């Protein structure tokens, strides 16, 4: 399944390169209209992820726009996750809060089950082979592959973003997707560098979703050609 990405920063829809350099900006209403043919959206509040404010009102607007929305960015308490669900999120994407200095934060993950495992997706974002948290600014000592087996009881699936190629359109992280797919039967969503229909077809064959950002915002991939992968 193809999932368009809406990343929010300072009240605008943006695309960043490797989570840092601003590449483009768009209007939210414009993008919601553009993505009308896709049933699922991924909405990430980048300001909240970095602890630099939030775009909560825009996130809530996305959740009311008729999509099944997966919301992430700055959801670091059970209460914040519950609020996102109450606002209409189908799933919450939990990143930083799922980890402590030694690995998974099992105490928090146990508490998070209050919203229901089917509503939880865990971010296992990789940078130079290690999980990165705190708006991708803080690397941990654990790799996504080492951690994933221990996380299965706490989540409906995973979001793996290959930070090294995020926003670059240099190619999907297919080797990483295969390695992760071999370690879990849960839903697996891949992001970072995806640029061609062939890569999307390969990810689909692997049983993975594909989150698309830069390649559709720049027109490198035509939305009409992606509709067949929308469900």
Wavefront OBJ file of the C-alpha trace (Angstrom):
o trace
v 0.000 0.000 0.000
v 1.202 3.477 -0.885
v 0.775 6.027 1.911
v 1.349 9.716 1.105
v 3.251 11.655 3.748
v 2.190 14.972 5.229
v 4.969 16.428 7.376
v 4.030 19.558 9.318
v 6.379 22.321 10.418
v 5.572 25.901 11.426
v 2.027 25.573 10.146
v 2.966 24.339 6.682
v 3.356 21.032 4.869
v 7.063 20.529 4.226
v 9.542 18.083 2.835
v 12.965 17.872 4.452
v 16.146 16.155 3.359
v 17.361 13.716 6.041
v 15.077 15.390 8.533
v 17.002 18.683 8.514
v 17.222 20.731 5.299
v 14.001 22.298 4.055
v 13.414 21.373 0.411
v 9.874 22.602 -0.225
v 6.679 23.889 1.373
v 3.029 23.369 0.488
v -0.406 24.393 1.735
v -2.250 21.758 3.785
v -5.636 22.150 2.094
v -3.951 21.802 -1.301
v -2.277 18.548 -0.292
v -5.402 17.068 1.284
v -7.186 17.671 -2.010
v -4.255 16.235 -3.998
v -4.269 13.020 -1.959
v -8.043 12.518 -2.110
v -7.712 9.212 -3.984
v -5.612 7.605 -1.254
v -7.423 6.124 1.754
v -4.500 6.329 4.201
v -2.270 9.267 5.113
v 0.780 9.483 7.351
v 0.854 12.787 9.239
v 3.961 13.703 11.230
v 4.225 16.808 13.412
v 7.906 17.651 13.004
v 7.829 20.533 15.465
v 6.418 18.286 18.174
v 8.964 15.585 17.333
v 11.775 18.068 17.914
v 10.179 19.610 21.001
v 9.792 22.956 19.233
v 6.036 23.557 19.476
v 3.306 21.661 17.670
v 0.850 21.695 14.788
v -1.966 20.024 16.666
v -4.770 21.947 14.972
v -3.486 20.931 11.523
v -3.121 17.307 12.599
v -6.726 17.345 13.769
v -7.805 18.864 10.432
v -6.154 15.943 8.638
v -7.988 13.491 10.881
v -11.320 15.108 9.981
v -10.664 15.111 6.225
v -11.996 11.634 5.479
v -8.722 9.687 5.456
v -7.527 6.904 7.727
v -4.712 8.810 9.354
v -1.569 7.571 11.062
v -0.282 10.309 13.341
v 3.227 10.671 14.728
v 5.586 13.252 16.120
v 5.949 14.141 19.780
v 3.558 11.508 21.128
v 5.584 10.774 24.270
v 2.884 10.048 26.845
v -0.090 7.728 26.956
v -2.290 10.798 27.299
v -0.890 12.306 24.099
v -1.547 9.051 22.243
v -5.091 8.916 23.622
v -5.673 12.513 22.531
v -4.544 11.689 18.988
v -6.945 8.755 18.856
v -9.742 10.928 20.236
v -9.002 13.460 17.472
v -9.578 10.746 14.869
v -6.223 9.058 14.284
v -6.566 5.462 13.129
v -3.081 4.686 14.449
v -0.454 6.525 16.453
v 3.209 6.269 15.515
v 5.382 6.109 18.616
v 9.093 6.784 18.300
v 11.137 8.437 21.036
v 8.931 7.349 23.942
v 9.284 3.686 22.981
v 12.981 3.718 23.889
v 15.243 4.336 26.824
v 19.039 4.359 27.015
v 19.335 0.584 26.875
v 16.569 -0.384 24.445
v 12.783 -0.654 24.407
v 10.962 1.193 27.214
v 8.835 -1.782 28.183
v 7.101 -0.011 31.065
v 5.776 2.709 28.789
v 4.863 0.210 26.081
v 2.815 -1.778 28.609
v 0.942 1.373 29.637
v 0.356 2.307 26.007
v -1.679 -0.856 25.481
v -4.558 1.065 27.037
v -5.334 2.486 23.582
v -5.311 -0.977 21.995
v -2.452 -2.684 20.201
v -4.223 -2.357 16.855
v -3.832 1.428 17.112
v -0.092 1.363 17.828
v 2.712 1.546 15.253
v 6.289 1.775 16.477
v 8.930 3.812 14.657
v 12.252 2.021 14.251
v 13.945 4.753 12.241
v 17.503 3.954 11.184
v 20.490 6.270 10.796
v 23.908 4.769 10.069
v 22.507 1.408 11.148
v 21.221 2.536 14.557
v 17.829 3.693 15.767
v 17.583 7.486 16.025
v 15.061 9.316 18.220
v 14.289 12.856 19.375
v 13.496 14.175 15.924
v 16.227 11.860 14.549
v 18.884 13.822 16.422
v 19.787 11.234 19.067
v 21.242 7.847 18.052
v 20.749 4.807 20.269
v 23.098 1.881 20.708
v 20.578 -0.589 19.284
v 19.818 -1.369 15.645
v 16.293 -1.804 14.272
v 17.043 -5.462 13.594
v 18.145 -6.157 17.169
v 15.099 -4.546 18.723
v 12.255 -5.650 16.525
v 11.670 -9.139 17.930
v 11.195 -7.813 21.450
v 8.664 -5.227 20.270
v 6.182 -7.495 18.483
v 3.897 -8.026 21.526
v 3.346 -4.266 21.869
v 2.474 -3.122 18.357
v 0.359 -3.749 15.281
v 3.287 -2.862 13.053
v 6.365 -0.779 12.357
v 7.423 2.320 10.483
v 11.005 2.096 9.286
v 12.396 5.336 7.870
v 15.857 5.106 6.347
v 17.088 8.495 7.536
v 20.308 8.320 5.505
v 18.297 8.637 2.274
v 15.130 10.381 3.528
v 14.098 13.081 1.068
v 16.888 12.306 -1.399
v 15.060 10.057 -3.902
v 18.250 7.973 -4.075
v 16.407 4.682 -3.897
v 14.328 2.636 -1.498
v 16.119 0.815 1.351
v 15.255 -2.591 -0.060
v 17.967 -4.539 1.763
v 16.809 -3.106 5.077
v 13.188 -3.863 4.208
v 14.043 -7.491 3.458
v 15.999 -7.846 6.691
v 13.184 -6.382 8.772
v 10.518 -8.375 6.938
v 12.362 -11.590 7.837
v 12.167 -10.667 11.524
v 8.463 -9.867 11.933
v 5.066 -10.825 10.567
v 3.565 -7.510 11.700
v 2.633 -4.761 9.257
v 5.809 -3.106 7.980
v 5.894 0.347 6.421
v 9.028 1.640 4.686
v 10.057 5.237 4.015
v 13.166 7.071 2.874
v 14.489 7.558 -0.647
v 11.732 5.745 -2.563
v 11.726 7.066 -6.111
v 10.352 4.549 -8.647
v 7.301 2.435 -9.358
v 9.616 -0.582 -9.541
v 10.721 -0.012 -5.944
v 7.121 0.269 -4.824
v 6.304 -2.977 -6.643
v 9.231 -4.692 -4.915
v 8.150 -3.449 -1.492
v 4.596 -4.582 -2.210
v 5.860 -8.036 -3.179
v 7.742 -8.148 0.133
v 4.514 -7.379 1.978
v 5.541 -3.831 2.903
v 3.768 -0.493 2.647
v 5.564 2.450 1.043
v 5.416 5.974 2.453
v 6.001 8.532 -0.287
v 7.019 12.122 0.207
v 9.566 13.886 -1.975
v 8.926 11.733 -5.058
v 5.278 12.772 -5.230
v 5.710 16.366 -4.064
v 8.231 16.994 -6.831
v 6.206 15.130 -9.464
v 8.820 12.448 -9.996
v 6.077 9.883 -9.437
v 2.670 10.477 -10.984
v -0.184 10.062 -8.521
v -2.403 8.392 -11.121
v 0.174 5.641 -11.600
v 0.184 4.994 -7.837
v -3.539 4.553 -7.317
v -3.385 0.798 -7.932
v -1.099 0.554 -4.900
v -3.370 2.702 -2.693
v -5.076 -0.182 -0.882
l 1 2 3 4 5 6 7 8 9 10 11 12 13 14 15 16 17 18 19 20 21 22 23 24 25 26 27 28 29 30 31 32 33 34 35 36 37 38 39 40 41 42 43 44 45 46 47 48 49 50 51 52 53 54 55 56 57 58 59 60 61 62 63 64 65 66 67 68 69 70 71 72 73 74 75 76 77 78 79 80 81 82 83 84 85 86 87 88 89 90 91 92 93 94 95 96 97 98 99 100 101 102 103 104 105 106 107 108 109 110 111 112 113 114 115 116 117 118 119 120 121 122 123 124 125 126 127 128 129 130 131 132 133 134 135 136 137 138 139 140 141 142 143 144 145 146 147 148 149 150 151 152 153 154 155 156 157 158 159 160 161 162 163 164 165 166 167 168 169 170 171 172 173 174 175 176 177 178 179 180 181 182 183 184 185 186 187 188 189 190 191 192 193 194 195 196 197 198 199 200 201 202 203 204 205 206 207 208 209 210 211 212 213 214 215 216 217 218 219 220 221 222 223 224 225 226 227 228 229 230 231
